[in-house]
């Protein structure tokens, strides 16, 4: 019986006639403790105020019931949940791939893309891909990652140091908060 009550409480609280206990601890509409009442008496008090009797703590002894406008309560909860979802920020991870023998022109182009990703607030995973005999020279890939980290030190911070995984070497960089704020401010001024 106790498990069943907990499962019901996890879904939705019981309202008005669904409450099947003999007595309850009653909380008024304004939040005041009214004491222990017979459920029928508590239900009558709620109906006189044209409100609902809601069982908010079914596992307490005696169970706690509150007088409230349940429709308004559910609406307020939905609004709060929507606001919480709106304020969440999703961190995006972009990936940029390099080869150990990258030319200077390609390097600068990819560096510009990485700077753009960082200014948009995304983290960037930089991957050096090795093929065949290039595997014998991981130091070339490491030197590229170090050079990139040095070039981007004013806009980004290295979150994960370079490490080898199979035929690839990875490094994760994250934007500095000041970089993201400047871009956001510039975007607001454009609009």
Residue, then its C-alpha position, 0 to 999 in steps of 0.5 A: x500500500x505504501x509503495x502504491x501511494x508513492x507511485x501515485x504521488x510521483x505522477x499527480x497529486x490527488x484532488x478533492x474527492x480522490x483523497x481517500x484518507x480519514x483525516x489530514x493536516x490542512x494548510x489554508x490558501x494563504x499558507x497558514x497551518x489550520x490544523x488536523x481536519x476530517x477530509x470531508x470537513x476540509x473538502x467542505x472548507x475548500x468548496x466554500x472558498x471555491x477552491x480545490x483540496x490538493x494532497x501535497x504530502x501523501x506519505x506524511x502522517x497524517x497526509x498534508x492537504x492544501x487549499x489552492x486553485x489547482x488550475x492556476x497552480x498547474x499553469x504557474x508551474x508550466x510557465x516556470x518550466x518554460x522560463x527555465x528551459x529558455x534560460x538553459x544554454x546548450x554548449x555546442x562543440x564544433x570540430x576542425x580537422x588538420x593534417x600534419x603537413x598543412x600549408x600556411x594558407x590552409x592553416x590561417x583559413x582554418x584558424x579564422x574559422x576556429x575564431x568565428x566558432x569561438x566568438x559564437x560561443x562554441x567549443x572547438x575540438x581540433x583533430x590532427x589526422x595521421x595517415x600511413x608513415x605520418x604516424x611515426x612523427x606525432x611531434x609534427x601534429x603536436x607542434x601544430x596544436x601548440x602553435x594553434x593554442x599559442x595563436x588563440x591564447x587571447x580568445x580561447x583557453x585549452x580545456x583538454x590538452x593534446x592526446x593521441x587516440x588511435x590515428x588522431x590527436x585531439x585537443x579541445x579549446x573553449x572560448x574565454x568569457x570575454x570573447x563571447x560577451x564582446x561578440x554578443x554585444x556587437x550583435x546587439x548593436x547591429x540589430 
